[in-house]
């Protein structure tokens, strides 16, 4: 998979580039895998002072206030459990994540657009069940034809993803930066290979 494209698809604020904290739910699982649930160090320190999180691991880096020194948290766990969403928002990002940033016609990866399986010109709607990720050449080739009319086929039929499915797909796209202190908390609940 083209993880470079997938990683570039997610915005990376500059405050996350230096000493981000991995945020775990109260069940010790990341709030999300892609994008990985990270807070800028300032947010993690604030949450620790407000007693909203427990610090599980720290960086060697220390920040100072006039009266105290504080090691920056690298892994925090929320004290209150945040319920995962029961439905998945229909967004361009979630659509590409469902289709694993892969064209559903030819299997190409990289720059993606989306295509209506039943074209809007023929009454097709913009729904999970009618929109797929597509590369530009396939999208242009299909145009306003049906899949059969364009002599193409879908790799898999489109359907609305369950939020847990998207979280599992997100595990396939590790971020560009994984601090060693995070490794004990990432992917521990994944099924082991036999």
C-alpha positions as CSV (number, residue, x, y, z in Angstrom):
1,X,0.0,0.0,0.0
2,X,1.1,3.5,-0.7
3,X,1.4,4.6,3.0
4,X,3.3,7.7,1.9
5,X,0.2,9.0,0.1
6,X,-2.1,8.0,3.0
7,X,0.2,9.7,5.5
8,X,0.3,12.9,3.5
9,X,-3.5,12.9,3.2
10,X,-3.8,13.7,6.9
11,X,-2.8,17.1,8.0
12,X,0.1,17.3,10.4
13,X,0.0,20.4,12.6
14,X,3.5,21.6,13.5
15,X,2.7,21.3,17.2
16,X,2.3,17.6,16.8
17,X,5.8,17.2,15.2
18,X,7.6,17.8,18.4
19,X,6.9,15.5,21.3
20,X,3.3,14.5,20.6
21,X,1.5,12.4,23.2
22,X,-0.3,9.2,22.2
23,X,-3.9,9.4,23.6
24,X,-5.5,6.2,24.8
25,X,-9.1,5.7,25.8
26,X,-9.8,4.4,29.3
27,X,-9.7,0.8,27.9
28,X,-6.0,1.5,26.8
29,X,-6.8,1.4,23.1
30,X,-6.0,4.5,20.9
31,X,-9.0,6.7,20.2
32,X,-8.2,6.2,16.5
33,X,-5.5,4.5,14.5
34,X,-5.7,6.6,11.3
35,X,-5.1,9.3,12.0
36,X,-3.4,8.1,15.1
37,X,-4.9,9.8,18.2
38,X,-2.1,12.3,19.2
39,X,-2.2,15.5,21.2
40,X,0.4,18.3,21.1
41,X,2.5,18.1,24.2
42,X,0.8,21.3,25.5
43,X,-2.6,19.6,25.5
44,X,-1.2,16.5,27.2
45,X,0.4,18.6,30.0
46,X,-2.8,20.6,30.4
47,X,-5.0,17.5,30.6
48,X,-2.5,16.0,33.2
49,X,-2.7,19.1,35.4
50,X,-6.5,19.1,35.1
51,X,-6.4,15.4,36.2
52,X,-8.2,14.2,33.1
53,X,-5.5,11.8,32.1
54,X,-3.0,9.4,33.6
55,X,0.6,9.6,32.2
56,X,1.9,6.2,31.3
57,X,5.2,7.2,29.6
58,X,7.3,10.3,29.3
59,X,9.9,11.8,27.0
60,X,13.3,12.7,28.3
61,X,12.5,16.3,27.4
62,X,11.6,18.6,30.3
63,X,9.7,21.9,30.3
64,X,9.9,24.4,33.0
65,X,7.5,26.9,34.6
66,X,8.7,29.5,37.2
67,X,8.0,27.0,40.0
68,X,8.2,23.5,38.5
69,X,9.9,21.2,36.0
70,X,7.7,18.7,34.1
71,X,8.8,15.8,31.8
72,X,6.7,15.8,28.6
73,X,4.2,12.9,28.4
74,X,4.5,10.6,25.5
75,X,1.6,8.3,26.3
76,X,-1.6,9.3,28.3
77,X,-4.7,7.4,29.1
78,X,-8.1,9.1,29.6
79,X,-9.6,8.7,33.0
80,X,-13.2,8.7,31.5
81,X,-14.1,6.3,28.7
82,X,-15.1,7.9,25.4
83,X,-17.7,5.8,23.6
84,X,-16.7,5.1,20.0
85,X,-19.1,6.4,17.4
86,X,-21.9,4.0,16.4
87,X,-22.1,5.2,12.8
88,X,-19.5,6.4,10.4
89,X,-19.6,9.9,8.9
90,X,-19.8,9.9,5.1
91,X,-16.7,12.0,4.3
92,X,-14.1,11.8,1.6
93,X,-11.5,10.7,4.0
94,X,-13.6,7.9,5.4
95,X,-14.5,6.8,1.9
96,X,-10.8,6.5,0.9
97,X,-10.0,4.8,4.2
98,X,-12.9,2.2,3.6
99,X,-11.4,1.5,0.2
100,X,-7.8,1.5,1.6
101,X,-6.8,4.4,-0.7
102,X,-7.1,2.0,-3.6
103,X,-9.0,2.4,-6.9
104,X,-11.9,0.1,-6.8
105,X,-11.7,-0.5,-10.5
106,X,-8.1,-1.2,-11.3
107,X,-6.4,-1.5,-7.9
108,X,-4.1,1.5,-8.4
109,X,-2.9,3.5,-5.3
110,X,-1.9,7.1,-5.0
111,X,-3.9,10.1,-6.0
112,X,-7.6,9.2,-5.6
113,X,-10.9,10.8,-6.5
114,X,-14.3,9.2,-6.1
115,X,-16.8,7.8,-8.6
116,X,-20.6,7.2,-8.5
117,X,-21.2,3.6,-9.4
118,X,-24.6,4.5,-10.8
119,X,-23.8,7.9,-12.3
120,X,-25.6,11.0,-10.9
121,X,-26.8,11.7,-14.5
122,X,-28.7,8.4,-14.3
123,X,-30.2,9.0,-10.9
124,X,-27.3,7.7,-8.7
125,X,-27.1,9.2,-5.2
126,X,-24.1,10.2,-3.2
127,X,-24.2,7.4,-0.5
128,X,-21.9,4.8,0.9
129,X,-23.5,2.2,-1.3
130,X,-23.0,4.1,-4.5
131,X,-19.6,5.9,-4.2
132,X,-16.2,4.3,-4.5
133,X,-12.6,5.5,-4.5
134,X,-11.2,5.7,-8.1
135,X,-8.1,6.8,-9.8
136,X,-8.5,9.6,-12.3
137,X,-7.9,7.4,-15.4
138,X,-10.6,5.0,-14.3
139,X,-13.0,7.8,-13.4
140,X,-12.6,9.4,-16.8
141,X,-12.9,6.1,-18.6
142,X,-16.1,5.3,-16.8
143,X,-17.6,8.8,-17.2
144,X,-21.4,8.8,-16.9
145,X,-21.7,5.1,-18.0
146,X,-22.7,2.2,-15.7
147,X,-19.9,-0.1,-14.6
148,X,-21.1,-2.7,-17.1
149,X,-21.6,-0.2,-19.8
150,X,-17.9,0.9,-19.4
151,X,-16.8,-2.8,-19.5
152,X,-15.3,-2.4,-16.0
153,X,-15.8,-4.3,-12.7
154,X,-15.7,-3.4,-9.1
155,X,-13.1,-5.0,-6.8
156,X,-15.8,-5.2,-4.1
157,X,-19.3,-3.9,-3.8
158,X,-19.5,-0.6,-1.9
159,X,-21.3,-0.6,1.5
160,X,-21.4,1.6,4.6
161,X,-18.5,0.7,6.9
162,X,-18.9,0.0,10.6
163,X,-16.7,2.3,12.7
164,X,-14.8,-0.7,14.0
165,X,-14.0,-1.7,10.4
166,X,-12.5,1.7,9.7
167,X,-10.4,1.5,12.9
168,X,-9.0,-1.8,11.8
169,X,-8.3,-0.5,8.3
170,X,-6.5,2.4,9.9
171,X,-4.0,0.1,11.5
172,X,-2.6,-0.7,8.1
173,X,-1.3,2.9,7.8
174,X,1.2,3.6,10.5
175,X,2.2,7.3,10.9
176,X,5.5,8.5,9.8
177,X,6.7,8.8,13.4
178,X,6.2,6.1,16.0
179,X,8.0,6.8,19.3
180,X,9.3,3.7,21.0
181,X,7.2,4.4,24.1
182,X,4.1,4.0,22.0
183,X,4.8,0.5,20.8
184,X,3.5,-1.3,23.9
185,X,0.1,0.4,23.4
186,X,-0.3,0.1,19.6
187,X,-1.6,-3.0,17.9
188,X,-1.6,-5.1,21.1
189,X,-5.2,-6.0,20.5
190,X,-4.6,-7.1,16.9
191,X,-5.0,-10.8,16.1
192,X,-1.6,-12.6,16.0
193,X,-0.5,-14.4,12.9
194,X,-0.5,-18.2,13.1
